[in-house]
Structure formats: structure tokens, C-alpha cells
Amino acid sequence: MSFSIKPRVWEILACPFCGKPLTQSANGAYCKACDHEYQFLPEGPLDLRLKKTKSYSLQFDVNPDPNLAANSAIKLLPLNSFPEVDFSIRRWKIHNMSKELISYFPQAKREGALMLDLGCGTAIHREMYEQAGFEYIGFDLASPRAQIRGDAQALPFQSNSLEFILSIAVLQYIRYPFIMMREVSRVLQPGGKFIGSVAFLEPYTTNAYYHQTHLGVYSLLKQADFNIESVAPSPDWTVLTAQARMELFFKLPFLCSKMLVLPLDLLHRFWWKLGCVFSGSERFGETYRLLSTTGSITFIATKK
């Protein structure tokens, strides 16, 4: 059984190797330029993973004093007082996203606007994005629930074809994250929104390459020439919560693992407040505390 791919999505599909448009075939898609056949897998997704090695060249400008830490975009993310989409109309099942981050999701600007759930996993948030007016594309390297299987370092979409891209807890699994960022920038429309998160002080997980600090995330976005609106620590997914939930008490119910680290978390917060009161130093401020103890970093950016 193959998943249904809407006509609007077929229009913007491209060969992941050469970038030329794909044509629909009996078993999937075909690239006339490089004579590659991409088939639907038995479990459903269209397999647009690379057929052979692809070379990708990047140029880096080394600034003698980048001073990224002083950037005003690196701060706590407040709840958006004027969200474009009201997600409060029903109780959604939310995974790996804070209410603050969700409040910045865009509304589709036109009918048929496409959004890419990059690293969609089980696609549990699909209905949320469709409520915002988007035609949803679930994209993942391995998940059987994705509509399209592919590599984030070789996105099979035409340039300037997507209005919104979401990437939740994916960057740590990317071997060449600078290439992924360039690919995201390439396929986004000018003014298109890119929202996501990446692991920081979470435990190591299978196939993870790079956990990112806030400066690492800012540098990735900057190199891909995004307008960076926010790089922020996740306030609820702390290092204690992440470690307890994922590894320290593996398979223990979430509420139980959270209660086990709660006393240490409260003591930690109290100690930092004391430090802030008696030292008068910004080092003990809430932003610094979360940047140095969060389990993940979130980001919001727009293509120029």
C-alpha cells in the first residue's frame, strides 16, 4: 500500500541527487535527468533517499570576533500574545514542544500552502498543522508513518517551494548540520518560517552526532543566511528532567521520574536565586541558568 501524495506536492518534488523535477511513474517517481527510479515502499512512503553519494560544497567566512553571545535573539522565549493560530480550541496531544514555541506557529498565507514536518516520526502533530491551513508533508529518513522517506541533507523539493518547515529534535541526528540548514533555506520560500529544536543536555541516543548549545544553533542559522528571531532554552525540558526521563530511570512513568528529581530541581532553583540576590551578577540570572541547564534549544527563523 502506498501513501497518497497530493497533486500540489507532486508539483514541487525534485530529484534529491540532481535537483531536477520528478515525473510521476507507475511505481513512484522518475528522474529523466539522471535516470533514477524512486519507488513507493511496501509500508507506504515514497522512497526519495539518495541512490548514490552526492557532493556538497560550502564556504565558511571566519570572523575574527563573531561575538555571538551578545546577540539579542538569544534570550528566553515569551508566550506570543498575538498568535496567528489559536490552538486552544481543542486539547492537542503535544510532544517535544512547549506552549511558547507553538504560539509562534504561522497561519498559511494562501490555500494550498505547503509545510514540511522534517523528521516527522509518527506524524502525531499533523492535524495541528492542517488546522493552520497547510497541506502537510511528513518527511523522515526511516519512519513508516512518513509520506516521503528522504535525507535532510538532500531535500527532494524544488527551491522556494515550501512556506513553513518544522524540525523538532532532529538536528542532533544530522551528520552534516550545516548542509541541512542550507537545504532548508533553499527549499523555503522568501519570508518562509523555520521553527525547531535540537538536543543540548539530553542523554546520548543512538545515531546522534551533535548536541547543540545556543551559540551552535545561532551559528548554524547564521551560516545559512536566515533572519534569526529567537534562539532560546526550553524552560520545562531541563537537564534533570531529560536525564531522568530518558536514561536515569529508563521506562519509569514520566510523572514518577519527574518526582524523583523534583527535590534536586527545587534546591537548584533556590540556590541560583540566592546567588542572584547576593552577587548582583548576570551570571546568576534566569536566562543564563536555563541556557546552561536546559535539555534542548529552540529556534525561530525566517528566510530572507
Backbone torsions as a table, in degrees:
resi	resn	phi	psi	omega
1	MET	NA	129.5	178.1
2	SER	-104.2	147.9	177.3
3	PHE	-73.8	149.2	177.5
4	SER	-78.4	126.2	175.8
5	ILE	-112.2	122.4	-172.9
6	LYS	-69.3	153.6	-179.3
7	PRO	-53.7	-38.2	-179.2
8	ARG	-62.1	-33.6	178.9
9	VAL	-74.7	-41.3	177.4
10	TRP	-56.1	-34.6	-177.6
11	GLU	-63.1	-27.1	-174.2
12	ILE	-110.3	4.1	178.1
13	LEU	-70.9	142.9	-179.7
14	ALA	-138.9	155.0	177.8
15	CYS	-62.7	127.4	-179.5
16	PRO	-66.9	-18.8	-178.8
17	PHE	-89.0	-52.5	-174.8
18	CYS	-104.4	-14.9	178.2
19	GLY	83.8	1.3	-180.0
20	LYS	-78.7	154.5	-179.9
21	PRO	-59.4	146.6	177.3
22	LEU	-97.1	150.0	173.1
23	THR	-110.8	144.8	-178.9
24	GLN	-73.7	135.0	179.1
25	SER	-122.2	177.9	-177.5
26	ALA	-61.8	-36.0	-175.9
27	ASN	-106.8	-0.9	-178.0
28	GLY	163.3	-112.0	-178.3
29	ALA	-139.9	154.9	-176.2
30	TYR	-135.7	137.8	175.2
31	CYS	-105.6	113.3	179.5
32	LYS	-69.1	-32.1	-174.1
33	ALA	-65.7	-43.2	-178.3
34	CYS	-117.7	10.1	173.3
35	ASP	58.0	44.4	177.4
36	HIS	-107.8	134.8	175.6
37	GLU	-103.7	128.4	178.3
38	TYR	-116.2	120.7	-171.6
39	GLN	-108.2	158.1	168.9
40	PHE	-71.4	136.4	177.8
41	LEU	-80.1	157.9	-179.9
42	PRO	-55.8	-33.4	-179.3
43	GLU	-82.0	-4.5	173.1
44	GLY	129.2	-47.6	-173.0
45	PRO	-66.0	152.5	169.3
46	LEU	-80.0	124.5	-174.4
47	ASP	-89.1	100.1	178.6
48	LEU	-110.8	31.1	173.4
49	ARG	-74.0	155.5	-178.7
50	LEU	-59.7	142.1	176.9
51	LYS	-90.6	-22.3	178.6
52	LYS	-153.4	170.8	-176.5
53	THR	-62.7	135.5	179.0
54	LYS	-117.5	132.9	177.9
55	SER	-90.3	142.8	-177.9
56	TYR	-139.9	122.3	-178.4
57	SER	-104.3	135.0	175.7
58	LEU	-129.1	149.1	175.3
59	GLN	-116.9	134.1	179.3
60	PHE	-116.0	133.2	173.9
61	ASP	-100.0	117.1	-176.8
62	VAL	-90.4	110.3	-179.4
63	ASN	-85.5	132.5	-179.2
64	PRO	-64.6	-23.2	179.9
65	ASP	-146.6	77.3	-176.0
66	PRO	-66.7	-32.5	175.9
67	ASN	49.2	47.2	-178.0
68	LEU	-65.9	-31.6	-174.7
69	ALA	-63.0	-23.2	-177.3
70	ALA	-86.8	0.4	-175.6
71	ASN	-69.4	137.7	-175.0
72	SER	-72.1	-15.4	179.5
73	ALA	-74.3	-17.6	-178.8
74	ILE	-89.5	99.2	-176.6
75	LYS	-165.6	173.8	177.2
76	LEU	-64.1	142.7	-178.8
77	LEU	-92.1	114.1	178.6
78	PRO	-79.6	161.2	173.4
79	LEU	-66.6	131.8	179.9
80	ASN	-70.8	118.0	-178.3
81	SER	-71.8	-20.3	-178.1
82	PHE	-131.0	67.8	-179.1
83	PRO	-66.2	146.5	177.7
84	GLU	-72.4	-28.5	-177.8
85	VAL	-123.5	132.1	178.1
86	ASP	-93.9	99.9	-179.4
87	PHE	-89.1	5.3	-176.9
88	SER	-83.2	-3.8	-175.1
89	ILE	-70.3	-17.3	174.9
90	ARG	-149.5	164.0	-178.4
91	ARG	-88.0	102.1	-177.8
92	TRP	-85.6	150.1	171.7
93	LYS	-86.2	108.1	-174.2
94	ILE	-104.9	134.5	-180.0
95	HIS	-131.3	124.8	175.0
96	ASN	64.5	23.5	177.2
97	MET	-138.0	137.6	178.0
98	SER	-86.0	160.2	177.1
99	LYS	-64.4	-30.1	177.6
100	GLU	-64.3	-47.6	-178.3
101	LEU	-64.3	-42.1	-179.2
102	ILE	-62.2	-31.5	-177.6
103	SER	-67.6	-9.3	179.0
104	TYR	-103.3	5.7	178.6
105	PHE	-64.3	139.6	-178.3
106	PRO	-82.7	157.4	169.1
107	GLN	-91.5	139.5	177.1
108	ALA	-57.0	132.9	-176.7
109	LYS	-81.4	-17.4	-178.9
110	ARG	-154.8	162.7	177.8
111	GLU	-67.6	135.4	179.8
112	GLY	86.0	5.4	177.5
113	ALA	-63.0	138.6	-174.8
114	LEU	-103.4	137.6	172.0
115	MET	-123.8	145.3	-179.2
116	LEU	-110.9	122.4	172.4
117	ASP	-92.7	93.5	-171.3
118	LEU	-83.4	108.9	-171.8
119	GLY	83.4	52.4	-168.7
120	CYS	-71.6	-19.2	-176.9
121	GLY	59.9	-122.8	-179.3
122	THR	-87.2	5.2	177.2
123	ALA	58.7	39.9	-174.9
124	ILE	-71.9	-18.1	-177.9
125	HIS	-99.3	9.8	-173.7
126	ARG	-54.7	-45.2	-176.7
127	GLU	-64.2	-31.0	177.0
128	MET	-61.8	-47.6	-177.1
129	TYR	-68.2	-35.2	178.1
130	GLU	-68.8	-30.2	174.4
131	GLN	-63.0	-31.0	178.6
132	ALA	-77.8	0.8	174.5
133	GLY	96.7	5.4	-176.6
134	PHE	-90.8	150.9	164.0
135	GLU	-85.6	123.9	-169.2
136	TYR	-88.2	137.1	171.4
137	ILE	-123.6	111.1	176.1
138	GLY	-88.1	121.8	-172.0
139	PHE	-129.3	129.1	-178.4
140	ASP	-156.8	153.9	179.6
141	LEU	-73.1	-33.2	-171.2
142	ALA	-134.6	-17.7	-172.1
143	SER	-67.4	132.1	176.2
144	PRO	-71.2	-11.6	-179.7
145	ARG	-89.1	-7.2	178.6
146	ALA	-75.2	146.5	173.4
147	GLN	-72.7	-34.8	-177.6
148	ILE	-130.3	130.5	171.9
149	ARG	-93.1	131.8	-180.0
150	GLY	-170.4	175.7	-177.6
151	ASP	-105.1	129.3	179.4
152	ALA	-64.6	-15.9	178.1
153	GLN	-89.1	-0.7	177.5
154	ALA	-151.1	70.6	-174.0
155	LEU	-67.3	129.6	-175.6
156	PRO	-87.6	52.5	-179.3
157	PHE	-133.8	151.2	178.3
158	GLN	-71.3	154.5	-179.2
159	SER	-62.2	144.7	175.7
160	ASN	58.4	39.1	-173.9
161	SER	-110.4	-12.9	-174.9
162	LEU	-117.2	142.3	-177.5
163	GLU	-92.6	-26.8	-175.6
164	PHE	-148.8	134.0	175.4
165	ILE	-127.9	131.4	176.6
166	LEU	-116.3	136.9	-179.7
167	SER	-140.9	94.7	-176.4
168	ILE	-100.6	117.5	176.3
169	ALA	55.6	47.6	-178.7
170	VAL	-115.3	-39.2	-171.1
171	LEU	-55.6	-31.0	-178.7
172	GLN	-66.6	-17.2	-179.0
173	TYR	-97.6	3.9	-176.2
174	ILE	-96.1	124.4	-176.9
175	ARG	-65.8	-38.3	-179.9
176	TYR	-124.3	80.3	-174.1
177	PRO	-62.6	-29.4	177.9
178	PHE	-64.6	-34.1	177.7
179	ILE	-69.7	-42.5	177.6
180	MET	-58.3	-43.4	-179.8
181	MET	-62.6	-39.6	177.6
182	ARG	-65.5	-38.3	178.6
183	GLU	-66.1	-42.4	177.5
184	VAL	-60.5	-45.1	179.1
185	SER	-62.6	-38.2	-178.9
186	ARG	-63.8	-45.0	-173.1
187	VAL	-85.5	-14.8	175.7
188	LEU	-74.0	145.7	171.9
189	GLN	-73.7	152.5	172.3
190	PRO	-55.1	130.4	-175.7
191	GLY	86.6	-5.1	179.6
192	GLY	-68.6	149.1	-175.1
193	LYS	-96.6	138.9	175.5
194	PHE	-125.3	115.2	-177.9
195	ILE	-125.7	141.0	179.7
196	GLY	-173.6	-169.8	178.2
197	SER	-150.9	161.6	178.0
198	VAL	-147.5	147.4	-179.5
199	ALA	-65.4	143.7	172.0
200	PHE	-121.4	-80.1	-177.6
201	LEU	-101.3	31.0	170.3
202	GLU	-76.0	162.2	173.4
203	PRO	-66.0	159.0	173.2
204	TYR	-62.7	138.2	173.9
205	THR	-124.3	158.4	-176.8
206	THR	-54.7	132.6	176.8
207	ASN	74.5	8.0	177.0
208	ALA	-77.7	139.3	179.5
209	TYR	-105.9	-55.4	-172.7
210	TYR	-135.2	118.2	165.1
211	HIS	-85.9	143.8	-169.4
212	GLN	-114.1	136.6	167.5
213	THR	-79.6	172.7	177.2
214	HIS	-62.8	-34.7	178.5
215	LEU	-70.4	-34.9	176.8
216	GLY	-63.5	-43.8	179.2
217	VAL	-64.1	-44.9	179.5
218	TYR	-60.1	-42.6	-179.6
219	SER	-64.1	-40.8	178.2
220	LEU	-60.9	-47.0	-179.3
221	LEU	-66.6	-39.3	-178.7
222	LYS	-65.1	-42.1	-179.0
223	GLN	-64.8	-29.1	178.2
224	ALA	-87.2	5.1	173.4
225	ASP	67.3	37.1	174.4
226	PHE	-84.4	153.4	162.7
227	ASN	-81.0	115.9	-173.4
228	ILE	-94.7	117.1	-179.2
229	GLU	-93.0	-35.3	-177.4
230	SER	-157.9	135.7	166.0
231	VAL	-130.4	116.9	-167.9
232	ALA	-142.4	151.2	173.9
233	PRO	-76.5	148.7	174.3
234	SER	-79.3	116.9	-172.7
235	PRO	-72.3	-29.1	-176.4
236	ASP	-94.2	-28.5	-178.8
237	TRP	-92.1	74.7	-176.3
238	THR	-80.9	169.7	178.0
239	VAL	-60.6	-37.7	179.8
240	LEU	-66.9	-44.7	179.6
241	THR	-64.6	-44.1	-178.3
242	ALA	-63.7	-46.8	-178.4
243	GLN	-65.2	-42.4	-179.2
244	ALA	-66.5	-42.4	-176.0
245	ARG	-71.6	-39.7	-170.0
246	MET	-92.5	-34.9	-173.2
247	GLU	-134.8	-47.3	-173.4
248	LEU	-58.2	-40.6	179.3
249	PHE	-127.4	57.0	-174.9
250	PHE	-53.0	129.7	178.4
251	LYS	73.0	-1.1	172.4
252	LEU	-71.5	140.1	177.9
253	PRO	-51.5	142.2	-172.2
254	PHE	-55.2	-44.6	-178.2
255	LEU	-61.9	-38.3	179.5
256	CYS	-66.3	-45.6	-179.8
257	SER	-65.0	-36.4	178.6
258	LYS	-65.7	-39.3	179.9
259	MET	-67.5	-32.0	-179.5
260	LEU	-65.4	-34.0	-178.7
261	VAL	-98.4	-3.1	-177.6
262	LEU	-58.1	-45.6	179.2
263	PRO	-58.5	-41.8	179.6
264	LEU	-67.4	-38.1	178.5
265	ASP	-63.6	-44.0	179.1
266	LEU	-65.1	-40.7	177.9
267	LEU	-63.6	-41.9	178.1
268	HIS	-59.7	-46.8	-179.4
269	ARG	-64.1	-41.2	179.4
270	PHE	-63.1	-43.1	-178.6
271	TRP	-63.7	-39.9	178.7
272	TRP	-66.9	-37.3	177.3
273	LYS	-64.1	-39.7	176.1
274	LEU	-61.8	-44.5	179.2
275	GLY	-59.5	-39.1	-179.7
276	CYS	-66.5	-40.7	-178.0
277	VAL	-68.1	-46.9	-171.0
278	PHE	-88.8	-21.6	-177.8
279	SER	-95.2	-30.7	-175.8
280	GLY	68.7	14.2	-176.3
281	SER	-97.6	143.0	176.7
282	GLU	-66.1	-18.5	-179.9
283	ARG	-59.4	-27.6	-178.9
284	PHE	-97.6	12.0	179.0
285	GLY	-74.0	165.9	-175.6
286	GLU	-65.5	-37.7	179.7
287	THR	-62.8	-47.3	-179.9
288	TYR	-64.6	-39.2	-179.7
289	ARG	-59.4	-46.2	-178.7
290	LEU	-72.2	-38.4	177.9
291	LEU	-61.0	-30.6	-176.9
292	SER	-96.0	-6.1	-177.3
293	THR	-131.9	7.3	-177.5
294	THR	-79.8	155.1	176.8
295	GLY	-83.2	-23.5	-179.5
296	SER	-151.6	160.7	179.5
297	ILE	-115.2	133.0	176.6
298	THR	-104.3	159.9	179.7
299	PHE	-149.5	150.2	174.4
300	ILE	-134.4	126.1	-178.4
301	ALA	-144.7	161.5	179.8
302	THR	-130.3	139.9	176.9
303	LYS	-74.1	134.2	-179.4
304	LYS	-67.5	NA	NA
